[in-house]
Amino acid sequence: MGNANINGVATCLKVREVGFTGPILLRTSETQEYLKTQHKNLSEILEEEVINQVISKTEVNHGKEVIRNILMN
């Protein structure tokens, strides 16, 4: 991703490292099962809310609903 050539999960981790405390949604074309093969600690990352939610790019309405709920709270 970008000049650093890191993926979305690594980008989310970096964002947390610099102190961002707001919600982070990971929008991806990969399945959670595939992401877990690439990031063995993905369950822990999600449990600790480093990434608040993983949203599939194919689930457009679900993504809109999640974003709407975050903005309403």
PQR file with spaces between the fields and no chain letter, atoms N, CA, C, O and H, PARSE charges and radii, in Angstrom:
ATOM       1  N    MET     1       0.857   -1.166    0.000 -0.4000 1.5000
ATOM       2  CA   MET     1       0.000    0.000    0.000 -0.0000 2.0000
ATOM       3  C    MET     1       0.904    1.231    0.000  0.5500 1.7000
ATOM       4  O    MET     1       1.694    1.424    0.924 -0.5500 1.4000
ATOM       5  N    GLY     2       0.790    2.043   -1.015 -0.4000 1.5000
ATOM       6  CA   GLY     2       1.575    3.266   -1.089 -0.0000 2.0000
ATOM       7  C    GLY     2       3.062    2.999   -1.227  0.5500 1.7000
ATOM       8  O    GLY     2       3.473    1.911   -1.630 -0.5500 1.4000
ATOM       9  H    GLY     2       0.149    1.886   -1.765  0.4000 1.0000
ATOM      10  N    ASN     3       3.854    3.983   -0.897 -0.4000 1.5000
ATOM      11  CA   ASN     3       5.302    3.865   -1.018 -0.0000 2.0000
ATOM      12  C    ASN     3       5.906    2.864   -0.043  0.5500 1.7000
ATOM      13  O    ASN     3       6.947    2.274   -0.333 -0.5500 1.4000
ATOM      14  H    ASN     3       3.520    4.867   -0.570  0.4000 1.0000
ATOM      15  N    ALA     4       5.280    2.664    1.091 -0.4000 1.5000
ATOM      16  CA   ALA     4       5.806    1.739    2.094 -0.0000 2.0000
ATOM      17  C    ALA     4       5.572    0.284    1.694  0.5500 1.7000
ATOM      18  O    ALA     4       6.199   -0.618    2.249 -0.5500 1.4000
ATOM      19  H    ALA     4       4.434    3.143    1.327  0.4000 1.0000
ATOM      20  N    ASN     5       4.681    0.051    0.741 -0.4000 1.5000
ATOM      21  CA   ASN     5       4.367   -1.294    0.254 -0.0000 2.0000
ATOM      22  C    ASN     5       3.937   -2.230    1.391  0.5500 1.7000
ATOM      23  O    ASN     5       4.428   -3.354    1.501 -0.5500 1.4000
ATOM      24  H    ASN     5       4.172    0.784    0.290  0.4000 1.0000
ATOM      25  N    ILE     6       3.010   -1.748    2.239 -0.4000 1.5000
ATOM      26  CA   ILE     6       2.461   -2.586    3.300 -0.0000 2.0000
ATOM      27  C    ILE     6       0.979   -2.798    3.040  0.5500 1.7000
ATOM      28  O    ILE     6       0.355   -2.027    2.312 -0.5500 1.4000
ATOM      29  H    ILE     6       2.611   -0.835    2.150  0.4000 1.0000
ATOM      30  N    ASN     7       0.422   -3.831    3.629 -0.4000 1.5000
ATOM      31  CA   ASN     7      -0.984   -4.143    3.392 -0.0000 2.0000
ATOM      32  C    ASN     7      -1.899   -3.381    4.357  0.5500 1.7000
ATOM      33  O    ASN     7      -1.434   -2.635    5.219 -0.5500 1.4000
ATOM      34  H    ASN     7       0.928   -4.458    4.221  0.4000 1.0000
ATOM      35  N    GLY     8      -3.185   -3.582    4.195 -0.4000 1.5000
ATOM      36  CA   GLY     8      -4.171   -2.860    4.993 -0.0000 2.0000
ATOM      37  C    GLY     8      -4.095   -3.136    6.477  0.5500 1.7000
ATOM      38  O    GLY     8      -4.237   -2.216    7.282 -0.5500 1.4000
ATOM      39  H    GLY     8      -3.562   -4.188    3.495  0.4000 1.0000
ATOM      40  N    VAL     9      -3.872   -4.390    6.861 -0.4000 1.5000
ATOM      41  CA   VAL     9      -3.778   -4.733    8.280 -0.0000 2.0000
ATOM      42  C    VAL     9      -2.567   -4.032    8.893  0.5500 1.7000
ATOM      43  O    VAL     9      -2.666   -3.449    9.973 -0.5500 1.4000
ATOM      44  H    VAL     9      -3.757   -5.137    6.207  0.4000 1.0000
ATOM      45  N    ALA    10      -1.432   -4.087    8.210 -0.4000 1.5000
ATOM      46  CA   ALA    10      -0.220   -3.426    8.707 -0.0000 2.0000
ATOM      47  C    ALA    10      -0.427   -1.910    8.794  0.5500 1.7000
ATOM      48  O    ALA    10       0.071   -1.265    9.716 -0.5500 1.4000
ATOM      49  H    ALA    10      -1.351   -4.560    7.333  0.4000 1.0000
ATOM      50  N    THR    11      -1.155   -1.349    7.842 -0.4000 1.5000
ATOM      51  CA   THR    11      -1.456    0.085    7.873 -0.0000 2.0000
ATOM      52  C    THR    11      -2.293    0.423    9.104  0.5500 1.7000
ATOM      53  O    THR    11      -2.028    1.419    9.776 -0.5500 1.4000
ATOM      54  H    THR    11      -1.561   -1.872    7.092  0.4000 1.0000
ATOM      55  N    CYS    12      -3.301   -0.398    9.405 -0.4000 1.5000
ATOM      56  CA   CYS    12      -4.135   -0.172   10.592 -0.0000 2.0000
ATOM      57  C    CYS    12      -3.298   -0.220   11.862  0.5500 1.7000
ATOM      58  O    CYS    12      -3.486    0.596   12.765 -0.5500 1.4000
ATOM      59  H    CYS    12      -3.517   -1.208    8.859  0.4000 1.0000
ATOM      60  N    LEU    13      -2.380   -1.169   11.932 -0.4000 1.5000
ATOM      61  CA   LEU    13      -1.505   -1.271   13.100 -0.0000 2.0000
ATOM      62  C    LEU    13      -0.645   -0.013   13.244  0.5500 1.7000
ATOM      63  O    LEU    13      -0.469    0.495   14.352 -0.5500 1.4000
ATOM      64  H    LEU    13      -2.228   -1.831   11.199  0.4000 1.0000
ATOM      65  N    LYS    14      -0.116    0.485   12.137 -0.4000 1.5000
ATOM      66  CA   LYS    14       0.708    1.703   12.159 -0.0000 2.0000
ATOM      67  C    LYS    14      -0.115    2.905   12.626  0.5500 1.7000
ATOM      68  O    LYS    14       0.366    3.731   13.402 -0.5500 1.4000
ATOM      69  H    LYS    14      -0.260    0.073   11.237  0.4000 1.0000
ATOM      70  N    VAL    15      -1.358    2.995   12.148 -0.4000 1.5000
ATOM      71  CA   VAL    15      -2.230    4.105   12.534 -0.0000 2.0000
ATOM      72  C    VAL    15      -2.446    4.093   14.047  0.5500 1.7000
ATOM      73  O    VAL    15      -2.439    5.147   14.682 -0.5500 1.4000
ATOM      74  H    VAL    15      -1.748    2.324   11.518  0.4000 1.0000
ATOM      75  N    ARG    16      -2.635    2.916   14.622 -0.4000 1.5000
ATOM      76  CA   ARG    16      -2.791    2.813   16.077 -0.0000 2.0000
ATOM      77  C    ARG    16      -1.487    3.183   16.793  0.5500 1.7000
ATOM      78  O    ARG    16      -1.511    3.830   17.840 -0.5500 1.4000
ATOM      79  H    ARG    16      -2.641    2.060   14.106  0.4000 1.0000
ATOM      80  N    GLU    17      -0.363    2.774   16.230 -0.4000 1.5000
ATOM      81  CA   GLU    17       0.937    3.075   16.832 -0.0000 2.0000
ATOM      82  C    GLU    17       1.175    4.579   16.977  0.5500 1.7000
ATOM      83  O    GLU    17       1.807    5.020   17.938 -0.5500 1.4000
ATOM      84  H    GLU    17      -0.343    2.249   15.379  0.4000 1.0000
ATOM      85  N    VAL    18       0.676    5.358   16.032 -0.4000 1.5000
ATOM      86  CA   VAL    18       0.881    6.806   16.103 -0.0000 2.0000
ATOM      87  C    VAL    18      -0.165    7.507   16.964  0.5500 1.7000
ATOM      88  O    VAL    18      -0.153    8.732   17.089 -0.5500 1.4000
ATOM      89  H    VAL    18       0.163    5.000   15.252  0.4000 1.0000
ATOM      90  N    GLY    19      -1.077    6.724   17.560 -0.4000 1.5000
ATOM      91  CA   GLY    19      -1.988    7.282   18.543 -0.0000 2.0000
ATOM      92  C    GLY    19      -3.430    7.485   18.126  0.5500 1.7000
ATOM      93  O    GLY    19      -4.212    8.021   18.911 -0.5500 1.4000
ATOM      94  H    GLY    19      -1.087    5.729   17.459  0.4000 1.0000
ATOM      95  N    PHE    20      -3.820    7.081   16.920 -0.4000 1.5000
ATOM      96  CA   PHE    20      -5.215    7.241   16.507 -0.0000 2.0000
ATOM      97  C    PHE    20      -6.103    6.338   17.346  0.5500 1.7000
ATOM      98  O    PHE    20      -5.837    5.142   17.462 -0.5500 1.4000
ATOM      99  H    PHE    20      -3.185    6.646   16.282  0.4000 1.0000
ATOM     100  N    THR    21      -7.161    6.902   17.936 -0.4000 1.5000
ATOM     101  CA   THR    21      -8.037    6.133   18.826 -0.0000 2.0000
ATOM     102  C    THR    21      -9.448    5.945   18.276  0.5500 1.7000
ATOM     103  O    THR    21     -10.271    5.281   18.906 -0.5500 1.4000
ATOM     104  H    THR    21      -7.377    7.873   17.841  0.4000 1.0000
ATOM     105  N    GLY    22      -9.737    6.518   17.113 -0.4000 1.5000
ATOM     106  CA   GLY    22     -11.066    6.383   16.522 -0.0000 2.0000
ATOM     107  C    GLY    22     -11.279    5.014   15.911  0.5500 1.7000
ATOM     108  O    GLY    22     -10.360    4.196   15.877 -0.5500 1.4000
ATOM     109  H    GLY    22      -9.069    7.057   16.601  0.4000 1.0000
ATOM     110  N    PRO    23     -12.476    4.760   15.432 -0.5600 1.5000
ATOM     111  CA   PRO    23     -12.771    3.466   14.823  0.2800 2.0000
ATOM     112  C    PRO    23     -11.992    3.274   13.513  0.5500 1.7000
ATOM     113  O    PRO    23     -11.807    4.213   12.739 -0.5500 1.4000
ATOM     114  N    ILE    24     -11.550    2.054   13.294 -0.4000 1.5000
ATOM     115  CA   ILE    24     -10.880    1.696   12.048 -0.0000 2.0000
ATOM     116  C    ILE    24     -11.644    0.550   11.418  0.5500 1.7000
ATOM     117  O    ILE    24     -11.839   -0.499   12.032 -0.5500 1.4000
ATOM     118  H    ILE    24     -11.701    1.291   13.923  0.4000 1.0000
ATOM     119  N    LEU    25     -12.074    0.764   10.182 -0.4000 1.5000
ATOM     120  CA   LEU    25     -12.747   -0.263    9.399 -0.0000 2.0000
ATOM     121  C    LEU    25     -11.788   -0.693    8.305  0.5500 1.7000
ATOM     122  O    LEU    25     -11.225    0.147    7.603 -0.5500 1.4000
ATOM     123  H    LEU    25     -11.916    1.616    9.683  0.4000 1.0000
ATOM     124  N    LEU    26     -11.603   -1.980    8.158 -0.4000 1.5000
ATOM     125  CA   LEU    26     -10.745   -2.506    7.099 -0.0000 2.0000
ATOM     126  C    LEU    26     -11.643   -2.997    5.977  0.5500 1.7000
ATOM     127  O    LEU    26     -12.355   -3.989    6.132 -0.5500 1.4000
ATOM     128  H    LEU    26     -12.060   -2.662    8.728  0.4000 1.0000
ATOM     129  N    ARG    27     -11.609   -2.308    4.860 -0.4000 1.5000
ATOM     130  CA   ARG    27     -12.399   -2.702    3.690 -0.0000 2.0000
ATOM     131  C    ARG    27     -11.475   -3.476    2.764  0.5500 1.7000
ATOM     132  O    ARG    27     -10.453   -2.956    2.318 -0.5500 1.4000
ATOM     133  H    ARG    27     -11.031   -1.502    4.735  0.4000 1.0000
ATOM     134  N    THR    28     -11.835   -4.713    2.478 -0.4000 1.5000
ATOM     135  CA   THR    28     -10.931   -5.589    1.756 -0.0000 2.0000
ATOM     136  C    THR    28     -11.672   -6.486    0.784  0.5500 1.7000
ATOM     137  O    THR    28     -12.867   -6.740    0.936 -0.5500 1.4000
ATOM     138  H    THR    28     -12.665   -5.136    2.840  0.4000 1.0000
ATOM     139  N    SER    29     -10.951   -6.957   -0.208 -0.4000 1.5000
ATOM     140  CA   SER    29     -11.517   -7.948   -1.126 -0.0000 2.0000
ATOM     141  C    SER    29     -11.178   -9.360   -0.660  0.5500 1.7000
ATOM     142  O    SER    29     -11.652  -10.340   -1.236 -0.5500 1.4000
ATOM     143  H    SER    29      -9.981   -6.750   -0.332  0.4000 1.0000
ATOM     144  N    GLU    30     -10.364   -9.462    0.377 -0.4000 1.5000
ATOM     145  CA   GLU    30      -9.979  -10.767    0.924 -0.0000 2.0000
ATOM     146  C    GLU    30     -10.988  -11.224    1.972  0.5500 1.7000
ATOM     147  O    GLU    30     -11.644  -10.400    2.610 -0.5500 1.4000
ATOM     148  H    GLU    30      -9.979   -8.666    0.845  0.4000 1.0000
ATOM     149  N    THR    31     -11.110  -12.522    2.146 -0.4000 1.5000
ATOM     150  CA   THR    31     -11.973  -13.059    3.201 -0.0000 2.0000
ATOM     151  C    THR    31     -11.220  -13.017    4.534  0.5500 1.7000
ATOM     152  O    THR    31      -9.990  -12.970    4.567 -0.5500 1.4000
ATOM     153  H    THR    31     -10.577  -13.192    1.628  0.4000 1.0000
ATOM     154  N    GLN    32     -11.971  -13.036    5.611 -0.4000 1.5000
ATOM     155  CA   GLN    32     -11.325  -13.065    6.929 -0.0000 2.0000
ATOM     156  C    GLN    32     -10.485  -14.325    7.074  0.5500 1.7000
ATOM     157  O    GLN    32      -9.435  -14.302    7.716 -0.5500 1.4000
ATOM     158  H    GLN    32     -12.969  -13.074    5.584  0.4000 1.0000
ATOM     159  N    GLU    33     -10.940  -15.425    6.484 -0.4000 1.5000
ATOM     160  CA   GLU    33     -10.180  -16.672    6.568 -0.0000 2.0000
ATOM     161  C    GLU    33      -8.814  -16.509    5.891  0.5500 1.7000
ATOM     162  O    GLU    33      -7.801  -16.965    6.420 -0.5500 1.4000
ATOM     163  H    GLU    33     -11.793  -15.444    5.962  0.4000 1.0000
ATOM     164  N    TYR    34      -8.788  -15.863    4.727 -0.4000 1.5000
ATOM     165  CA   TYR    34      -7.512  -15.626    4.039 -0.0000 2.0000
ATOM     166  C    TYR    34      -6.637  -14.669    4.851  0.5500 1.7000
ATOM     167  O    TYR    34      -5.437  -14.896    5.004 -0.5500 1.4000
ATOM     168  H    TYR    34      -9.611  -15.493    4.297  0.4000 1.0000
ATOM     169  N    LEU    35      -7.241  -13.607    5.366 -0.4000 1.5000
ATOM     170  CA   LEU    35      -6.470  -12.657    6.172 -0.0000 2.0000
ATOM     171  C    LEU    35      -5.836  -13.338    7.378  0.5500 1.7000
ATOM     172  O    LEU    35      -4.723  -12.998    7.778 -0.5500 1.4000
ATOM     173  H    LEU    35      -8.216  -13.423    5.242  0.4000 1.0000
ATOM     174  N    LYS    36      -6.557  -14.309    7.961 -0.4000 1.5000
ATOM     175  CA   LYS    36      -6.005  -15.037    9.107 -0.0000 2.0000
ATOM     176  C    LYS    36      -4.797  -15.881    8.717  0.5500 1.7000
ATOM     177  O    LYS    36      -3.926  -16.129    9.551 -0.5500 1.4000
ATOM     178  H    LYS    36      -7.461  -14.585    7.636  0.4000 1.0000
ATOM     179  N    THR    37      -4.731  -16.323    7.467 -0.4000 1.5000
ATOM     180  CA   THR    37      -3.542  -17.070    7.040 -0.0000 2.0000
ATOM     181  C    THR    37      -2.357  -16.133    6.857  0.5500 1.7000
ATOM     182  O    THR    37      -1.209  -16.556    6.994 -0.5500 1.4000
ATOM     183  H    THR    37      -5.438  -16.121    6.790  0.4000 1.0000
ATOM     184  N    GLN    38      -2.617  -14.881    6.554 -0.4000 1.5000
ATOM     185  CA   GLN    38      -1.555  -13.898    6.363 -0.0000 2.0000
ATOM     186  C    GLN    38      -1.146  -13.204    7.662  0.5500 1.7000
ATOM     187  O    GLN    38      -0.012  -12.747    7.804 -0.5500 1.4000
ATOM     188  H    GLN    38      -3.549  -14.538    6.443  0.4000 1.0000
ATOM     189  N    HIS    39      -2.079  -13.132    8.599 -0.4000 1.5000
ATOM     190  CA   HIS    39      -1.867  -12.455    9.886 -0.0000 2.0000
ATOM     191  C    HIS    39      -2.363  -13.385   10.986  0.5500 1.7000
ATOM     192  O    HIS    39      -3.541  -13.374   11.344 -0.5500 1.4000
ATOM     193  H    HIS    39      -3.000  -13.503    8.484  0.4000 1.0000
ATOM     194  N    LYS    40      -1.467  -14.173   11.504 -0.4000 1.5000
ATOM     195  CA   LYS    40      -1.832  -15.194   12.500 -0.0000 2.0000
ATOM     196  C    LYS    40      -2.514  -14.589   13.722  0.5500 1.7000
ATOM     197  O    LYS    40      -3.276  -15.271   14.406 -0.5500 1.4000
ATOM     198  H    LYS    40      -0.510  -14.183   11.213  0.4000 1.0000
ATOM     199  N    ASN    41      -2.244  -13.308   14.005 -0.4000 1.5000
ATOM     200  CA   ASN    41      -2.827  -12.659   15.178 -0.0000 2.0000
ATOM     201  C    ASN    41      -4.066  -11.818   14.838  0.5500 1.7000
ATOM     202  O    ASN    41      -4.448  -10.950   15.623 -0.5500 1.4000
ATOM     203  H    ASN    41      -1.624  -12.753   13.449  0.4000 1.0000
ATOM     204  N    LEU    42      -4.693  -12.057   13.691 -0.4000 1.5000
ATOM     205  CA   LEU    42      -5.851  -11.259   13.278 -0.0000 2.0000
ATOM     206  C    LEU    42      -6.990  -11.345   14.296  0.5500 1.7000
ATOM     207  O    LEU    42      -7.632  -10.335   14.584 -0.5500 1.4000
ATOM     208  H    LEU    42      -4.382  -12.761   13.052  0.4000 1.0000
ATOM     209  N    SER    43      -7.245  -12.514   14.835 -0.4000 1.5000
ATOM     210  CA   SER    43      -8.323  -12.638   15.834 -0.0000 2.0000
ATOM     211  C    SER    43      -8.051  -11.737   17.031  0.5500 1.7000
ATOM     212  O    SER    43      -8.959  -11.078   17.538 -0.5500 1.4000
ATOM     213  H    SER    43      -6.723  -13.335   14.601  0.4000 1.0000
ATOM     214  N    GLU    44      -6.809  -11.711   17.476 -0.4000 1.5000
ATOM     215  CA   GLU    44      -6.413  -10.852   18.597 -0.0000 2.0000
ATOM     216  C    GLU    44      -6.551   -9.373   18.222  0.5500 1.7000
ATOM     217  O    GLU    44      -7.013   -8.567   19.030 -0.5500 1.4000
ATOM     218  H    GLU    44      -6.072  -12.247   17.064  0.4000 1.0000
ATOM     219  N    ILE    45      -6.152   -9.020   17.006 -0.4000 1.5000
ATOM     220  CA   ILE    45      -6.265   -7.640   16.531 -0.0000 2.0000
ATOM     221  C    ILE    45      -7.723   -7.199   16.536  0.5500 1.7000
ATOM     222  O    ILE    45      -8.028   -6.073   16.930 -0.5500 1.4000
ATOM     223  H    ILE    45      -5.776   -9.674   16.350  0.4000 1.0000
ATOM     224  N    LEU    46      -8.619   -8.070   16.106 -0.4000 1.5000
ATOM     225  CA   LEU    46     -10.041   -7.746   16.089 -0.0000 2.0000
ATOM     226  C    LEU    46     -10.610   -7.718   17.501  0.5500 1.7000
ATOM     227  O    LEU    46     -11.414   -6.846   17.831 -0.5500 1.4000
ATOM     228  H    LEU    46      -8.371   -8.984   15.786  0.4000 1.0000
ATOM     229  N    GLU    47     -10.198   -8.665   18.334 -0.4000 1.5000
ATOM     230  CA   GLU    47     -10.693   -8.738   19.708 -0.0000 2.0000
ATOM     231  C    GLU    47     -10.301   -7.496   20.503  0.5500 1.7000
ATOM     232  O    GLU    47     -11.094   -6.974   21.287 -0.5500 1.4000
ATOM     233  H    GLU    47      -9.545   -9.374   18.066  0.4000 1.0000
ATOM     234  N    GLU    48      -9.073   -7.029   20.295 -0.4000 1.5000
ATOM     235  CA   GLU    48      -8.583   -5.843   21.005 -0.0000 2.0000
ATOM     236  C    GLU    48      -9.034   -4.542   20.340  0.5500 1.7000
ATOM     237  O    GLU    48      -8.679   -3.453   20.793 -0.5500 1.4000
ATOM     238  H    GLU    48      -8.429   -7.453   19.659  0.4000 1.0000
ATOM     239  N    GLU    49      -9.805   -4.658   19.279 -0.4000 1.5000
ATOM     240  CA   GLU    49     -10.355   -3.537   18.525 -0.0000 2.0000
ATOM     241  C    GLU    49      -9.278   -2.607   17.974  0.5500 1.7000
ATOM     242  O    GLU    49      -9.483   -1.398   17.870 -0.5500 1.4000
ATOM     243  H    GLU    49     -10.093   -5.542   18.912  0.4000 1.0000
ATOM     244  N    VAL    50      -8.126   -3.185   17.620 -0.4000 1.5000
ATOM     245  CA   VAL    50      -7.143   -2.437   16.851 -0.0000 2.0000
ATOM     246  C    VAL    50      -7.794   -2.109   15.508  0.5500 1.7000
ATOM     247  O    VAL    50      -7.703   -0.988   15.007 -0.5500 1.4000
ATOM     248  H    VAL    50      -7.960   -4.167   17.704  0.4000 1.0000
ATOM     249  N    ILE    51      -8.449   -3.113   14.946 -0.4000 1.5000
ATOM     250  CA   ILE    51      -9.333   -2.937   13.788 -0.0000 2.0000
ATOM     251  C    ILE    51     -10.726   -3.248   14.312  0.5500 1.7000
ATOM     252  O    ILE    51     -10.970   -4.333   14.839 -0.5500 1.4000
ATOM     253  H    ILE    51      -8.523   -4.024   15.352  0.4000 1.0000
ATOM     254  N    ASN    52     -11.632   -2.302   14.168 -0.4000 1.5000
ATOM     255  CA   ASN    52     -12.965   -2.497   14.733 -0.0000 2.0000
ATOM     256  C    ASN    52     -13.830   -3.440   13.927  0.5500 1.7000
ATOM     257  O    ASN    52     -14.647   -4.174   14.483 -0.5500 1.4000
ATOM     258  H    ASN    52     -11.434   -1.420   13.739  0.4000 1.0000
ATOM     259  N    GLN    53     -13.651   -3.421   12.604 -0.4000 1.5000
ATOM     260  CA   GLN    53     -14.474   -4.292   11.777 -0.0000 2.0000
ATOM     261  C    GLN    53     -13.831   -4.487   10.415  0.5500 1.7000
ATOM     262  O    GLN    53     -13.231   -3.571    9.852 -0.5500 1.4000
ATOM     263  H    GLN    53     -12.988   -2.824   12.153  0.4000 1.0000
ATOM     264  N    VAL    54     -13.971   -5.703    9.899 -0.4000 1.5000
ATOM     265  CA   VAL    54     -13.526   -6.018    8.543 -0.0000 2.0000
ATOM     266  C    VAL    54     -14.765   -6.064    7.666  0.5500 1.7000
ATOM     267  O    VAL    54     -15.733   -6.760    7.971 -0.5500 1.4000
ATOM     268  H    VAL    54     -14.459   -6.447   10.357  0.4000 1.0000
ATOM     269  N    ILE    55     -14.723   -5.316    6.577 -0.4000 1.5000
ATOM     270  CA   ILE    55     -15.869   -5.229    5.674 -0.0000 2.0000
ATOM     271  C    ILE    55     -15.426   -5.682    4.290  0.5500 1.7000
ATOM     272  O    ILE    55     -14.410   -5.221    3.770 -0.5500 1.4000
ATOM     273  H    ILE    55     -13.937   -4.751    6.329  0.4000 1.0000
ATOM     274  N    SER    56     -16.187   -6.577    3.708 -0.4000 1.5000
ATOM     275  CA   SER    56     -15.903   -7.054    2.363 -0.0000 2.0000
ATOM     276  C    SER    56     -16.294   -5.996    1.334  0.5500 1.7000
ATOM     277  O    SER    56     -17.343   -5.362    1.451 -0.5500 1.4000
ATOM     278  H    SER    56     -17.013   -6.951    4.131  0.4000 1.0000
ATOM     279  N    LYS    57     -15.446   -5.813    0.333 -0.4000 1.5000
ATOM     280  CA   LYS    57     -15.763   -4.863   -0.737 -0.0000 2.0000
ATOM     281  C    LYS    57     -17.019   -5.268   -1.495  0.5500 1.7000
ATOM     282  O    LYS    57     -17.677   -4.422   -2.100 -0.5500 1.4000
ATOM     283  H    LYS    57     -14.594   -6.328    0.238  0.4000 1.0000
ATOM     284  N    THR    58     -17.358   -6.556   -1.468 -0.4000 1.5000
ATOM     285  CA   THR    58     -18.540   -7.024   -2.192 -0.0000 2.0000
ATOM     286  C    THR    58     -19.829   -6.782   -1.416  0.5500 1.7000
ATOM     287  O    THR    58     -20.916   -6.878   -1.984 -0.5500 1.4000
ATOM     288  H    THR    58     -16.824   -7.244   -0.977  0.4000 1.0000
ATOM     289  N    GLU    59     -19.724   -6.469   -0.126 -0.4000 1.5000
ATOM     290  CA   GLU    59     -20.900   -6.234    0.711 -0.0000 2.0000
ATOM     291  C    GLU    59     -21.117   -4.737    0.900  0.5500 1.7000
ATOM     292  O    GLU    59     -20.990   -4.214    2.007 -0.5500 1.4000
ATOM     293  H    GLU    59     -18.840   -6.391    0.336  0.4000 1.0000
ATOM     294  N    VAL    60     -21.444   -4.061   -0.186 -0.4000 1.5000
ATOM     295  CA   VAL    60     -21.552   -2.608   -0.186 -0.0000 2.0000
ATOM     296  C    VAL    60     -22.580   -2.121    0.823  0.5500 1.7000
ATOM     297  O    VAL    60     -22.300   -1.193    1.582 -0.5500 1.4000
ATOM     298  H    VAL    60     -21.548   -4.486   -1.086  0.4000 1.0000
ATOM     299  N    ASN    61     -23.755   -2.721    0.848 -0.4000 1.5000
ATOM     300  CA   ASN    61     -24.802   -2.269    1.766 -0.0000 2.0000
ATOM     301  C    ASN    61     -24.397   -2.481    3.219  0.5500 1.7000
ATOM     302  O    ASN    61     -24.693   -1.646    4.074 -0.5500 1.4000
ATOM     303  H    ASN    61     -23.982   -3.474    0.231  0.4000 1.0000
ATOM     304  N    HIS    62     -23.728   -3.581    3.500 -0.4000 1.5000
ATOM     305  CA   HIS    62     -23.261   -3.829    4.868 -0.0000 2.0000
ATOM     306  C    HIS    62     -22.254   -2.763    5.275  0.5500 1.7000
ATOM     307  O    HIS    62     -22.305   -2.250    6.393 -0.5500 1.4000
ATOM     308  H    HIS    62     -23.488   -4.259    2.806  0.4000 1.0000
ATOM     309  N    GLY    63     -21.348   -2.432    4.380 -0.4000 1.5000
ATOM     310  CA   GLY    63     -20.361   -1.394    4.668 -0.0000 2.0000
ATOM     311  C    GLY    63     -21.012   -0.057    4.959  0.5500 1.7000
ATOM     312  O    GLY    63     -20.615    0.644    5.890 -0.5500 1.4000
ATOM     313  H    GLY    63     -21.306   -2.848    3.471  0.4000 1.0000
ATOM     314  N    LYS    64     -22.009    0.296    4.170 -0.4000 1.5000
ATOM     315  CA   LYS    64     -22.736    1.550    4.389 -0.0000 2.0000
ATOM     316  C    LYS    64     -23.436    1.548    5.743  0.5500 1.7000
ATOM     317  O    LYS    64     -23.449    2.557    6.447 -0.5500 1.4000
ATOM     318  H    LYS    64     -22.331   -0.274    3.414  0.4000 1.0000
ATOM     319  N    GLU    65     -24.011    0.416    6.094 -0.4000 1.5000
ATOM     320  CA   GLU    65     -24.713    0.300    7.377 -0.0000 2.0000
ATOM     321  C    GLU    65     -23.742    0.463    8.549  0.5500 1.7000
ATOM     322  O    GLU    65     -24.046    1.155    9.521 -0.5500 1.4000
ATOM     323  H    GLU    65     -24.001   -0.403    5.522  0.4000 1.0000
ATOM     324  N    VAL    66     -22.581   -0.175    8.454 -0.4000 1.5000
ATOM     325  CA   VAL    66     -21.573   -0.074    9.520 -0.0000 2.0000
ATOM     326  C    VAL    66     -21.126    1.374    9.678  0.5500 1.7000
ATOM     327  O    VAL    66     -21.043    1.881   10.797 -0.5500 1.4000
ATOM     328  H    VAL    66     -22.334   -0.738    7.665  0.4000 1.0000
ATOM     329  N    ILE    67     -20.841    2.031    8.579 -0.4000 1.5000
ATOM     330  CA   ILE    67     -20.394    3.428    8.617 -0.0000 2.0000
ATOM     331  C    ILE    67     -21.495    4.316    9.198  0.5500 1.7000
ATOM     332  O    ILE    67     -21.218    5.181   10.029 -0.5500 1.4000
ATOM     333  H    ILE    67     -20.908    1.619    7.671  0.4000 1.0000
ATOM     334  N    ARG    68     -22.716    4.112    8.775 -0.4000 1.5000
ATOM     335  CA   ARG    68     -23.848    4.886    9.286 -0.0000 2.0000
ATOM     336  C    ARG    68     -23.963    4.714   10.802  0.5500 1.7000
ATOM     337  O    ARG    68     -24.164    5.689   11.525 -0.5500 1.4000
ATOM     338  H    ARG    68     -22.941    3.409    8.100  0.4000 1.0000
ATOM     339  N    ASN    69     -23.837    3.485   11.278 -0.4000 1.5000
ATOM     340  CA   ASN    69     -23.935    3.230   12.724 -0.0000 2.0000
ATOM     341  C    ASN    69     -22.817    3.916   13.492  0.5500 1.7000
ATOM     342  O    ASN    69     -23.046    4.435   14.585 -0.5500 1.4000
ATOM     343  H    ASN    69     -23.674    2.692   10.690  0.4000 1.0000
ATOM     344  N    ILE    70     -21.628    3.926   12.942 -0.4000 1.5000
ATOM     345  CA   ILE    70     -20.511    4.592   13.617 -0.0000 2.0000
ATOM     346  C    ILE    70     -20.758    6.102   13.679  0.5500 1.7000
ATOM     347  O    ILE    70     -20.515    6.730   14.710 -0.5500 1.4000
ATOM     348  H    ILE    70     -21.442    3.504   12.055  0.4000 1.0000
ATOM     349  N    LEU    71     -21.229    6.670   12.602 -0.4000 1.5000
ATOM     350  CA   LEU    71     -21.471    8.105   12.575 -0.0000 2.0000
ATOM     351  C    LEU    71     -22.612    8.516   13.485  0.5500 1.7000
ATOM     352  O    LEU    71     -22.626    9.646   13.972 -0.5500 1.4000
ATOM     353  H    LEU    71     -21.426    6.160   11.764  0.4000 1.0000
ATOM     354  N    MET    72     -23.562    7.639   13.725 -0.4000 1.5000
ATOM     355  CA   MET    72     -24.715    7.960   14.576 -0.0000 2.0000
ATOM     356  C    MET    72     -24.366    7.866   16.059  0.5500 1.7000
ATOM     357  O    MET    72     -25.076    8.423   16.896 -0.5500 1.4000
ATOM     358  H    MET    72     -23.551    6.721   13.329  0.4000 1.0000
ATOM     359  N    ASN    73     -23.292    7.176   16.387 -0.4000 1.5000
ATOM     360  CA   ASN    73     -22.927    7.005   17.815 -0.0000 2.0000
ATOM     361  C    ASN    73     -21.941    8.015   18.263  0.5500 1.7000
ATOM     362  O    ASN    73     -21.535    8.010   19.425 -0.5500 1.4000
ATOM     363  H    ASN    73     -22.715    6.724   15.706  0.4000 1.0000
